[in-house]
Amino acid sequence: MVARVSRQVRPPLDVPKGLAPVIRFAKLPPSARPVVRRVLDADPGFRARVALLADEVGVARGPWLYLHRPPGWAGELAGLIREVAGDEASAAARRDDRSLRRRLAGAEEAVGRLEEALAAARLEASRRTDELAAERRARKEAEAELEGLHRRVASAEAEREAARRKEAVARAELGEAAAKAAAAEQAAGAGVALGVRHTAELRAWRSRAEAAEAVLGEALQASARRDGLVAEAVSRATQAAAAVGDALALASRELDAGTARPDPGPVIPPAPPADDTADTGATGAPRSPTPPRAHRRAARRRVGTRQPLALPAAVFDDSPEAADHLVRVPGMLVLVDGYNVTLSAWGELPIAVQRSRLVAACAELNARTGAEVLIVFDGAEEPGDLPPPGSRIGVRWRFTSPEVEADDELLDLVVAAEATRPVVVASSDRRVRDGARGLGANAISTPQLLAVLRRWS
């Protein structure tokens, strides 16, 4: 807000050059906050203007200390940050404790219900077991009774067979008596009497056979009823055992679900403040003064001997395959727009972590392909978070002078490189890519470089 108002007043007030990439944003994204902090640290006059507006609107103690910076402000601000972090951690711990207590109470209640259900299932199983034992005893008794009935039926069948034989004999005797009755009238009366007696005996044997058949049918019906009762008891016992198994499985799942705990996310430390150090490169030696921008552009226009490398057939300029082909060309020099890459890939991390990740990834690229990498960062600083010079073979880095942007530095490096050496510039800035192609170098975007580095997080 202060930067926009400073540009709109007449005459306009100076605005730090570092705010140019973010002044157009309606809402400041997290990835641009390190840039704003670096501007506030480097420009006391602009910070004083921001402090005046902050006093008018009334800000909290922490932002007020950061803007005014009275004696001892850093210690007091660190104390406020620790208090806020402690309060947030305590609140989070209380919330987690309440959540765990509720879940534990729910789990205990569920376990209680499951124990009651398990006890009821065990009682039902015991009752069913007793019923099954009683049914088994009844079945044994029925089987014994059925065996006795089978013996009685066998005896009745034997008696019926004997009766049939006797009937046959009686019929034979009756025929013989009838024949004799025809021969002798006196013997007829005796023969008729004998036939009547045999007929009565036959009827008696038939009645006994029918009674034996009825007893056999009743025995078979009783056996079928006993078998049905036994099958029903076995089915009920099986169902009760399945219900007990389901209750135990449900209790196990409830207990397992009650032991889960939330996983706290990572705590991202704040980015360190900028350090106003000398304008040096990766070797630690001071760089020579940089010519004004107009002279630098004029020098670039005089360079016209370099030609971009041709890509293989069916490989497009904006594809990861194109970037992979270029970095593997022998003797290739890869010029990287440092913060353009780091803010795109790891914008949520502190600026020191971003730089370290980019340097490590470029070292891996050099080890895999042999390409020499030179990273250019905005700002005349050489922070101590980078590895010592010489620890990354084939990878160098440098910081621009205060009056020079990384875009111009990259194009100047293209001009300074030998005309016979292949050069590729990695940046998502259209001006940088177009300028590099105009100078005869190849250009790739930040996503293409990250694909070749195999680093997206």
ChimeraX attribute file (.defattr): number of C-alpha atoms within 10 A of each C-alpha:
attribute: neighborCount
match mode: 1-to-1
recipient: residues
	/A:1	9
	/A:2	16
	/A:3	17
	/A:4	13
	/A:5	12
	/A:6	16
	/A:7	13
	/A:8	11
	/A:9	9
	/A:10	8
	/A:11	8
	/A:12	11
	/A:13	14
	/A:14	11
	/A:15	19
	/A:16	15
	/A:17	12
	/A:18	18
	/A:19	16
	/A:20	10
	/A:21	10
	/A:22	15
	/A:23	16
	/A:24	10
	/A:25	9
	/A:26	8
	/A:27	8
	/A:28	12
	/A:29	11
	/A:30	11
	/A:31	18
	/A:32	16
	/A:33	17
	/A:34	21
	/A:35	17
	/A:36	17
	/A:37	16
	/A:38	18
	/A:39	19
	/A:40	22
	/A:41	17
	/A:42	17
	/A:43	12
	/A:44	13
	/A:45	13
	/A:46	19
	/A:47	18
	/A:48	14
	/A:49	14
	/A:50	17
	/A:51	20
	/A:52	14
	/A:53	13
	/A:54	16
	/A:55	13
	/A:56	8
	/A:57	7
	/A:58	12
	/A:59	13
	/A:60	9
	/A:61	11
	/A:62	16
	/A:63	14
	/A:64	17
	/A:65	18
	/A:66	17
	/A:67	20
	/A:68	17
	/A:69	12
	/A:70	10
	/A:71	9
	/A:72	9
	/A:73	16
	/A:74	14
	/A:75	10
	/A:76	14
	/A:77	18
	/A:78	12
	/A:79	13
	/A:80	14
	/A:81	13
	/A:82	12
	/A:83	12
	/A:84	12
	/A:85	12
	/A:86	12
	/A:87	12
	/A:88	12
	/A:89	12
	/A:90	12
	/A:91	12
	/A:92	13
	/A:93	12
	/A:94	12
	/A:95	12
	/A:96	14
	/A:97	12
	/A:98	12
	/A:99	14
	/A:100	17
	/A:101	12
	/A:102	13
	/A:103	16
	/A:104	16
	/A:105	13
	/A:106	14
	/A:107	19
	/A:108	15
	/A:109	12
	/A:110	17
	/A:111	18
	/A:112	13
	/A:113	14
	/A:114	19
	/A:115	15
	/A:116	13
	/A:117	17
	/A:118	20
	/A:119	13
	/A:120	13
	/A:121	19
	/A:122	16
	/A:123	13
	/A:124	16
	/A:125	20
	/A:126	14
	/A:127	13
	/A:128	19
	/A:129	17
	/A:130	12
	/A:131	17
	/A:132	20
	/A:133	14
	/A:134	14
	/A:135	20
	/A:136	17
	/A:137	12
	/A:138	15
	/A:139	19
	/A:140	13
	/A:141	13
	/A:142	19
	/A:143	17
	/A:144	12
	/A:145	15
	/A:146	19
	/A:147	13
	/A:148	13
	/A:149	19
	/A:150	16
	/A:151	13
	/A:152	15
	/A:153	21
	/A:154	14
	/A:155	13
	/A:156	20
	/A:157	16
	/A:158	13
	/A:159	17
	/A:160	19
	/A:161	14
	/A:162	13
	/A:163	21
	/A:164	16
	/A:165	12
	/A:166	16
	/A:167	20
	/A:168	13
	/A:169	13
	/A:170	20
	/A:171	16
	/A:172	12
	/A:173	16
	/A:174	21
	/A:175	14
	/A:176	12
	/A:177	21
	/A:178	18
	/A:179	13
	/A:180	16
	/A:181	17
	/A:182	11
	/A:183	11
	/A:184	11
	/A:185	11
	/A:186	11
	/A:187	14
	/A:188	17
	/A:189	14
	/A:190	13
	/A:191	21
	/A:192	15
	/A:193	13
	/A:194	15
	/A:195	19
	/A:196	12
	/A:197	12
	/A:198	19
	/A:199	16
	/A:200	11
	/A:201	16
	/A:202	18
	/A:203	13
	/A:204	12
	/A:205	20
	/A:206	17
	/A:207	12
	/A:208	16
	/A:209	21
	/A:210	13
	/A:211	13
	/A:212	20
	/A:213	14
	/A:214	12
	/A:215	16
	/A:216	19
	/A:217	13
	/A:218	13
	/A:219	20
	/A:220	14
	/A:221	11
	/A:222	14
	/A:223	16
	/A:224	12
	/A:225	12
	/A:226	19
	/A:227	16
	/A:228	10
	/A:229	15
	/A:230	18
	/A:231	13
	/A:232	13
	/A:233	18
	/A:234	16
	/A:235	10
	/A:236	16
	/A:237	20
	/A:238	13
	/A:239	12
	/A:240	20
	/A:241	16
	/A:242	13
	/A:243	17
	/A:244	19
	/A:245	14
	/A:246	13
	/A:247	18
	/A:248	16
	/A:249	13
	/A:250	15
	/A:251	21
	/A:252	13
	/A:253	10
	/A:254	17
	/A:255	16
	/A:256	11
	/A:257	13
	/A:258	17
	/A:259	11
	/A:260	10
	/A:261	10
	/A:262	8
	/A:263	6
	/A:264	7
	/A:265	6
	/A:266	6
	/A:267	6
	/A:268	9
	/A:269	8
	/A:270	10
	/A:271	15
	/A:272	12
	/A:273	14
	/A:274	20
	/A:275	14
	/A:276	13
	/A:277	11
	/A:278	16
	/A:279	20
	/A:280	19
	/A:281	19
	/A:282	19
	/A:283	13
	/A:284	13
	/A:285	10
	/A:286	11
	/A:287	15
	/A:288	9
	/A:289	8
	/A:290	15
	/A:291	11
	/A:292	10
	/A:293	14
	/A:294	9
	/A:295	10
	/A:296	16
	/A:297	14
	/A:298	10
	/A:299	13
	/A:300	19
	/A:301	11
	/A:302	10
	/A:303	15
	/A:304	12
	/A:305	10
	/A:306	20
	/A:307	17
	/A:308	16
	/A:309	14
	/A:310	11
	/A:311	14
	/A:312	10
	/A:313	6
	/A:314	8
	/A:315	14
	/A:316	12
	/A:317	16
	/A:318	13
	/A:319	14
	/A:320	18
	/A:321	17
	/A:322	20
	/A:323	26
	/A:324	16
	/A:325	14
	/A:326	23
	/A:327	25
	/A:328	15
	/A:329	15
	/A:330	13
	/A:331	14
	/A:332	18
	/A:333	22
	/A:334	26
	/A:335	24
	/A:336	26
	/A:337	25
	/A:338	24
	/A:339	22
	/A:340	21
	/A:341	22
	/A:342	22
	/A:343	19
	/A:344	15
	/A:345	20
	/A:346	20
	/A:347	20
	/A:348	17
	/A:349	18
	/A:350	18
	/A:351	24
	/A:352	16
	/A:353	15
	/A:354	19
	/A:355	21
	/A:356	14
	/A:357	18
	/A:358	22
	/A:359	21
	/A:360	16
	/A:361	17
	/A:362	26
	/A:363	22
	/A:364	17
	/A:365	21
	/A:366	21
	/A:367	15
	/A:368	12
	/A:369	16
	/A:370	18
	/A:371	23
	/A:372	22
	/A:373	23
	/A:374	22
	/A:375	23
	/A:376	24
	/A:377	23
	/A:378	20
	/A:379	21
	/A:380	20
	/A:381	20
	/A:382	22
	/A:383	14
	/A:384	9
	/A:385	11
	/A:386	17
	/A:387	13
	/A:388	11
	/A:389	14
	/A:390	11
	/A:391	11
	/A:392	16
	/A:393	12
	/A:394	18
	/A:395	24
	/A:396	21
	/A:397	21
	/A:398	24
	/A:399	25
	/A:400	24
	/A:401	21
	/A:402	14
	/A:403	12
	/A:404	18
	/A:405	18
	/A:406	23
	/A:407	20
	/A:408	17
	/A:409	24
	/A:410	26
	/A:411	24
	/A:412	18
	/A:413	16
	/A:414	28
	/A:415	22
	/A:416	12
	/A:417	13
	/A:418	12
	/A:419	16
	/A:420	10
	/A:421	14
	/A:422	23
	/A:423	29
	/A:424	25
	/A:425	27
	/A:426	27
	/A:427	25
	/A:428	19
	/A:429	14
	/A:430	11
	/A:431	13
	/A:432	21
	/A:433	23
	/A:434	13
	/A:435	20
	/A:436	26
	/A:437	19
	/A:438	18
	/A:439	22
	/A:440	21
	/A:441	23
	/A:442	23
	/A:443	28
	/A:444	23
	/A:445	23
	/A:446	22
	/A:447	21
	/A:448	22
	/A:449	23
	/A:450	22
	/A:451	15
	/A:452	19
	/A:453	19
	/A:454	12
	/A:455	14
	/A:456	10
	/A:457	7
